[in-house]
Amino acid sequence: MKNNPFIGTGVALITPFNDDYSVDYQSLKNIVDYTLQNGADFLVALGTTSEAPTMNAEEKAKVVKTIVETTNGRCPILLGMGGNNTSALIDSIRNQDFKGIDGILSVVPYYNKPNQRGMKAHFLHVADVSPVPVVLYNVPGRVGVNLQAATTVELAKHPNIIAVKEASGNLQQIMEILRDKPKDFRVYSGDDSITQPLMALGAEGVISVAANGYPKPFCKMVHKMLEGKTDEALKLHYKMLRMNGLIFADGNPAGIKALMAHTGLCKNVLRLPLVPALDSVRQEIENEYKSL
């Protein structure tokens, strides 16, 4: 059996910034504590939601160190490590300090638009080199190409590829992965809004944006699904459905940062080319939060 400590709700952590756009490390510590105290099962450092492309190497290293030290062994940690230059990514993995890191989340190469054979070769190289388990990340809306079900299932045979974060939104494709995958390979929802139905189909958790801002009800829903308490989970799913849509209405992490600024977890600051959510969207988010 593959060693996979990741099950349930993984929080794709935001990176809070100060008004001068520097990283707000104290708020990052507070967010880690807040999510863990409210049910998060694992954390994702430097994922899409972290605005990692706008950070330099020194900032990224300090963000990871802050998350690892604050977590202090309370839960597993996934580190976002992807790229569209395979050899450069391999070098990064070889030079990475994996102390406190339990796996990597590696996105399908973006911009280059590799075909299925290229994607497979890329991920096999990554899995061969990585000293920690690899979770694939399929998000065609961001990268421009789709990791097809058959390719995912082939990659799942590699002993160091343990799971996929599926953010294609394609239920047919995700069901095919769930049907054909090895038993010890996990599928996580990459879309907050369809986490409950995907878990009903066999997914074993989520890598979530929503759980940054309202971890308690979101994690409770996921745990209820893991316990087989579908009716209770379904009520929570519908209770959060509108909010799960609103936080993406003007882009990610603009929506979740607007909410977290409202609750005092961070400032409503993003780095260009991203900008804060429109005031109209922010107001809707704040109003909807009252009903959670």
C-alpha positions in Angstrom: 0.0 0.0 0.0 1.1 3.5 -0.8 1.9 5.8 2.2 -0.7 8.6 2.0 -1.4 10.7 5.1 -3.7 13.0 3.1 -7.4 12.4 3.6 -10.3 14.8 4.4 -10.0 18.5 4.1 -6.8 20.1 2.9 -6.6 23.9 3.1 -4.9 25.6 0.2 -3.5 28.4 2.3 -3.7 32.0 1.3 -0.7 34.2 1.7 -1.7 37.3 3.7 0.0 40.6 2.8 0.5 43.9 4.7 -0.6 47.2 3.2 2.8 47.7 1.8 2.5 44.3 0.0 5.1 42.5 2.2 4.2 39.1 3.5 2.2 39.2 6.8 3.8 36.2 8.6 2.0 36.8 11.9 -1.4 36.6 10.1 -0.2 33.4 8.3 0.5 31.8 11.7 -2.9 32.8 12.9 -4.6 31.3 9.8 -2.7 28.0 10.2 -3.9 27.8 13.8 -7.5 28.9 12.9 -7.9 26.2 10.2 -6.4 23.4 12.4 -8.5 24.4 15.4 -11.6 24.2 13.2 -11.2 20.8 11.6 -8.6 21.0 8.8 -6.9 17.6 8.2 -3.9 18.8 6.2 -2.5 22.0 4.8 -1.2 23.0 1.3 1.7 25.5 1.2 2.4 27.5 -2.0 -0.7 26.3 -3.9 -2.6 28.4 -6.5 -4.4 30.2 -3.7 -1.1 31.4 -2.1 -0.3 33.7 -5.0 3.1 31.9 -5.2 3.9 33.3 -8.7 4.2 36.8 -7.2 6.6 35.8 -4.5 10.4 35.6 -4.7 12.4 32.6 -3.6 13.3 34.1 -0.2 9.6 34.8 0.6 8.5 31.3 -0.5 11.1 29.7 1.7 10.0 31.8 4.7 6.3 31.1 4.0 7.0 27.4 4.0 9.1 27.6 7.1 6.4 29.6 8.9 3.7 27.0 8.0 5.9 24.0 9.0 6.9 25.6 12.3 3.4 26.8 13.2 1.9 23.4 12.3 4.5 21.7 14.5 3.5 18.2 13.4 -0.2 18.7 14.1 -1.1 17.6 10.5 0.5 16.6 7.2 1.7 19.3 4.8 1.6 19.3 1.0 4.0 21.6 -0.8 3.1 23.1 -4.2 5.9 22.3 -6.6 5.0 22.4 -10.3 6.3 24.0 -13.5 6.4 23.9 -17.2 10.2 23.2 -17.4 10.7 19.6 -16.3 14.4 19.8 -15.8 14.2 23.0 -13.8 11.4 21.5 -11.6 13.6 18.4 -11.0 16.4 20.7 -9.9 14.1 22.5 -7.6 12.9 19.2 -6.0 16.5 18.0 -5.6 17.4 21.3 -3.8 14.3 21.6 -1.7 14.4 21.2 2.1 11.6 18.7 2.8 11.9 18.8 6.6 8.3 18.9 7.8 6.9 18.3 4.3 4.9 15.1 3.7 4.2 15.4 -0.1 4.2 17.6 -3.1 1.2 18.9 -5.1 2.4 19.2 -8.7 0.3 20.9 -11.4 0.0 19.9 -15.0 2.6 21.9 -17.0 1.0 25.2 -18.1 1.4 27.4 -21.2 3.5 24.7 -23.2 0.3 22.7 -23.7 1.9 19.2 -23.6 0.0 16.2 -25.0 -0.9 13.2 -22.8 2.4 11.5 -23.5 4.3 14.6 -22.5 2.3 15.0 -19.3 2.9 11.4 -18.4 6.6 11.6 -19.1 6.8 14.8 -17.0 5.1 13.4 -14.0 7.0 10.1 -14.1 10.3 12.1 -13.9 8.9 14.1 -11.0 7.8 11.0 -9.2 11.1 9.2 -9.7 13.1 12.1 -8.2 10.8 13.3 -5.4 11.8 12.0 -1.9 8.1 12.5 -0.8 4.9 11.3 -2.4 3.4 13.2 -5.3 -0.2 14.4 -5.7 -1.1 15.3 -9.3 -3.1 18.5 -9.9 -5.3 18.7 -12.9 -6.8 22.2 -13.4 -7.4 22.7 -17.2 -9.0 26.1 -16.7 -5.7 27.5 -15.5 -3.1 25.5 -17.5 -4.8 25.2 -20.9 -4.7 21.4 -21.2 -6.5 18.5 -19.4 -4.9 15.5 -17.8 -7.3 12.8 -19.2 -8.7 10.0 -17.0 -6.7 7.3 -18.7 -3.4 9.2 -18.2 -4.2 9.7 -14.5 -4.9 6.0 -14.1 -1.7 5.1 -15.8 0.3 7.5 -13.6 -1.5 6.1 -10.5 0.4 2.9 -11.0 3.7 4.6 -10.0 4.5 3.8 -6.4 5.3 7.4 -5.6 2.1 9.0 -7.1 -0.5 8.7 -4.5 -3.5 10.9 -5.5 -4.9 13.5 -7.8 -6.5 16.9 -7.1 -9.2 17.0 -9.8 -10.3 20.5 -10.7 -11.6 19.8 -14.2 -15.2 20.0 -13.1 -15.8 17.1 -15.5 -17.9 14.6 -13.6 -17.7 12.0 -16.3 -13.9 12.2 -16.3 -13.6 12.1 -12.5 -16.0 9.1 -12.3 -13.8 7.2 -14.8 -10.8 7.8 -12.6 -12.7 6.7 -9.6 -13.8 3.5 -11.4 -10.4 2.6 -12.9 -7.8 3.7 -10.3 -5.8 1.4 -8.1 -7.4 1.0 -4.6 -4.5 2.8 -2.9 -4.8 5.9 -5.1 -7.0 8.8 -3.8 -9.0 11.4 -5.6 -9.6 14.8 -4.1 -12.1 17.4 -5.2 -10.4 20.6 -6.6 -13.7 22.5 -6.5 -15.3 23.4 -3.2 -18.8 23.5 -4.7 -18.8 19.9 -5.8 -16.9 18.3 -2.9 -19.9 16.6 -1.4 -21.2 15.0 -4.6 -17.7 13.9 -5.6 -17.2 12.3 -2.2 -20.6 10.5 -2.7 -19.0 9.1 -5.9 -15.9 7.9 -4.1 -13.5 10.9 -3.7 -11.8 10.9 -0.3 -11.5 14.6 0.4 -10.8 18.1 -1.0 -8.1 20.6 -1.3 -10.1 23.6 -0.4 -10.1 27.4 -0.7 -13.3 27.8 1.3 -11.8 26.2 4.4 -9.4 29.2 4.8 -12.4 31.4 5.6 -15.1 29.1 7.1 -13.3 25.9 8.0 -15.7 24.7 10.7 -18.8 24.0 8.5 -16.8 23.0 5.5 -14.6 20.5 7.4 -17.7 19.2 9.2 -19.3 18.4 5.9 -16.3 16.5 4.7 -16.0 14.6 7.9 -19.7 13.7 7.8 -19.1 12.3 4.3 -16.1 10.2 5.4 -18.4 8.9 8.2 -21.1 7.9 5.8 -23.5 10.5 7.2 -24.7 11.7 3.8 -27.9 13.4 4.9 -26.1 15.6 7.4 -23.4 16.4 4.9 -25.9 17.3 2.2 -27.6 19.9 4.5 -24.2 21.6 5.1 -23.4 21.3 1.3 -26.5 23.3 0.4 -26.1 25.7 3.3 -22.6 26.7 1.9 -23.5 26.4 -1.8 -24.0 30.1 -2.5 -21.0 31.2 -0.5 -18.9 28.5 -2.3 -19.8 30.2 -5.5 -19.4 33.8 -4.3 -15.8 33.4 -3.2 -14.9 32.6 -6.8 -17.2 35.2 -8.4 -14.4 37.8 -8.9 -11.4 35.4 -8.9 -9.3 33.5 -6.4 -8.0 34.4 -3.9 -9.8 37.8 -4.2 -13.1 36.4 -2.8 -11.7 34.4 0.1 -9.4 37.3 1.1 -12.4 39.7 1.1 -14.1 37.4 3.5 -11.1 36.8 5.7 -10.5 40.6 5.9 -14.1 40.9 7.0 -13.5 38.4 9.8 -10.1 39.9 10.8 -7.9 37.1 9.6 -5.9 39.1 7.1 -5.9 42.4 5.2 -7.7 42.6 1.8 -4.5 43.0 -0.1 -3.4 41.0 -3.2 -0.3 41.4 -5.4 -0.7 42.4 -9.0 -1.8 41.2 -11.5 -4.5 40.2 -9.0 -6.7 42.9 -7.4 -9.3 42.8 -4.6 -12.8 41.7 -5.3 -15.3 44.3 -6.5 -17.1 46.1 -3.7 -20.5 44.6 -4.9 -19.1 41.1 -4.6 -17.4 41.8 -1.3 -20.7 43.0 0.1 -22.5 39.9 -1.1 -19.8 37.7 0.5 -20.2 39.6 3.8 -24.0 39.3 3.8 -23.9 35.6 3.0 -21.4 34.9 5.7 -24.0 35.8 8.3 -26.0 32.7 7.3 -23.2 30.2 7.7 
